[in-house]
Amino acid sequence: YLLLYGNSAKNILIANGYPEDNLIAFGNSSLFNLNKFKSKFDLQKSLNKFSIHNDEHVILFTTGKLQRAYPEVGKFDYDEKIAEELIEKFGNNENYRIIIKPHPTEENIQIYEELIKKNSSKNVIISQDNIFELISLSSVVISVFSTTMYDALCFEKPVIQVKFSENE
């Protein structure tokens, strides 16, 4: 097996005949100089940008485009379930701020907007901002599966991977 940072190198190798089954892509090549890269992020500036107080815990939920609106990825509603649980448990709790970061190809964010509205949540943000900025200000990152989990670990952030049973 060959471990690669990101899909770019993987795609080049596949195009040149390297067996795809032997390639494992993870992380992001911009993290090679991690300390220098991390120093680009100003925590206080990011907190101010999102109107987050210093004493709030930031829960970053990165989706995987696993909602019923995308039948091409299966009949999954994992992202919907996680968002609903987070909003019900932490919505309107002044100690927490929830940031939902939709997958870059996820255009339908209506389900998240409806959950926020249903719960009258004032502390939930849906953001397509820079993932590294969002990770840098987060207290924890939650996802079903996303390369953002690896990125968060590089930033030394706690990560929770939610697994759903194959059976109901």
NORWO-V929578 format. One record per helix or strand of 3 or more residues. SS is the DSSP state (H for helix, E for strand). FROM is the first residue (numbers start at 1). TO is the last residue. If there is no record, write none. Layout:
ss=SS from=FROM to=TO
ss=SS from=FROM to=TO
This chain:
ss=E from=2 to=5
ss=H from=7 to=15
ss=H from=20 to=22
ss=E from=23 to=26
ss=H from=29 to=31
ss=H from=34 to=38
ss=H from=43 to=49
ss=E from=57 to=62
ss=H from=71 to=73
ss=H from=78 to=90
ss=E from=96 to=101
ss=H from=110 to=118
ss=E from=124 to=126
ss=H from=131 to=137
ss=E from=140 to=143
ss=H from=147 to=154
ss=E from=158 to=161
